Amino acid sequence: MKLNGIVVTTTTMCELDLTSAHLKGLTLHIDFMLIPMIHDVGREVHADILSKVAAIVDSGGLTPVLDDSRFSLDQAGLAHAHLESGKAMGKVVIQH
């Protein structure tokens, strides 16, 4: 991330050391997308967020970070172990 960048995630089920984010002055935004569906509150706001993210993705402005390792579907256990090991850098890909 660049200095003073913004990190947006929908993932919260993890433990993170935020030291590097702090040192770069990053803003962390966590969006639990199920809140509007569960409580029927703010659905329009989340629709707007998803539309903006889709536009950024479509314009090539968002590049996902993918781990170099690739796993087949029958190696899903190995992929999960790789992710839990903390050695994965980015999303772990399971190819069909």
C-alpha positions in Angstrom: 0.0 0.0 0.0 1.1 3.5 -0.6 1.5 6.0 2.2 -1.8 7.1 3.7 -3.6 4.6 1.5 -7.0 3.0 2.3 -7.5 -0.7 2.9 -11.0 -2.0 2.5 -11.9 -5.5 3.5 -14.9 -7.7 4.2 -12.8 -10.2 6.1 -12.5 -9.9 9.9 -12.2 -13.5 11.0 -8.4 -13.3 11.5 -5.8 -11.9 13.8 -3.5 -9.2 12.3 -0.4 -7.3 13.3 -1.3 -3.8 12.1 2.1 -2.4 12.7 3.0 -2.0 9.0 -0.4 -0.4 8.4 0.2 2.1 11.2 3.7 2.9 10.0 2.3 3.8 6.5 -0.6 5.8 8.0 -3.2 3.5 6.4 -6.9 3.7 6.9 -8.6 0.4 7.5 -12.3 0.1 6.6 -14.1 -3.2 7.5 -17.5 -3.6 5.9 -19.7 -6.4 7.1 -22.0 -6.8 4.1 -24.5 -9.0 5.8 -25.7 -6.3 8.3 -28.2 -4.8 5.7 -29.6 -8.2 4.9 -29.8 -9.3 8.5 -31.3 -6.1 9.9 -32.8 -4.6 6.7 -31.0 -1.3 7.4 -28.8 0.6 5.0 -29.3 -1.7 2.0 -29.0 1.3 -0.4 -25.7 2.3 1.1 -24.2 -1.1 0.5 -25.6 -1.3 -3.0 -23.8 2.0 -3.7 -20.6 0.7 -2.2 -20.7 -2.5 -4.3 -21.5 -0.4 -7.5 -18.5 1.8 -6.8 -16.2 -1.2 -6.2 -17.5 -2.9 -9.4 -16.6 0.3 -11.4 -13.1 0.3 -9.9 -12.6 -3.3 -10.7 -14.0 -2.9 -14.3 -11.7 0.0 -14.9 -8.6 -2.1 -13.8 -8.1 0.0 -10.7 -8.1 -2.9 -8.3 -5.6 -5.8 -8.6 -6.0 -8.7 -6.2 -2.9 -10.0 -4.5 -2.7 -13.7 -5.3 -0.3 -16.2 -3.6 2.2 -17.8 -6.0 1.1 -21.3 -5.0 -1.8 -23.0 -6.9 -3.7 -26.0 -5.7 -6.1 -28.4 -7.4 -9.5 -29.1 -5.9 -8.3 -32.4 -4.5 -5.5 -30.4 -2.7 -8.0 -28.2 -0.8 -6.6 -29.4 2.5 -3.1 -28.5 1.5 -4.3 -25.1 0.4 -6.0 -24.5 3.7 -2.9 -25.6 5.6 -0.8 -23.2 3.4 -3.1 -20.4 4.3 -3.2 -21.2 8.0 0.6 -21.5 8.1 0.9 -17.7 7.6 3.2 -18.2 4.6 0.6 -17.3 2.0 0.9 -13.8 0.5 -2.5 -12.8 -0.7 -5.4 -15.0 -1.7 -4.8 -18.8 -2.1 -6.1 -20.1 -5.4 -7.8 -23.5 -5.9 -8.2 -24.3 -9.6 -10.8 -26.6 -10.9 
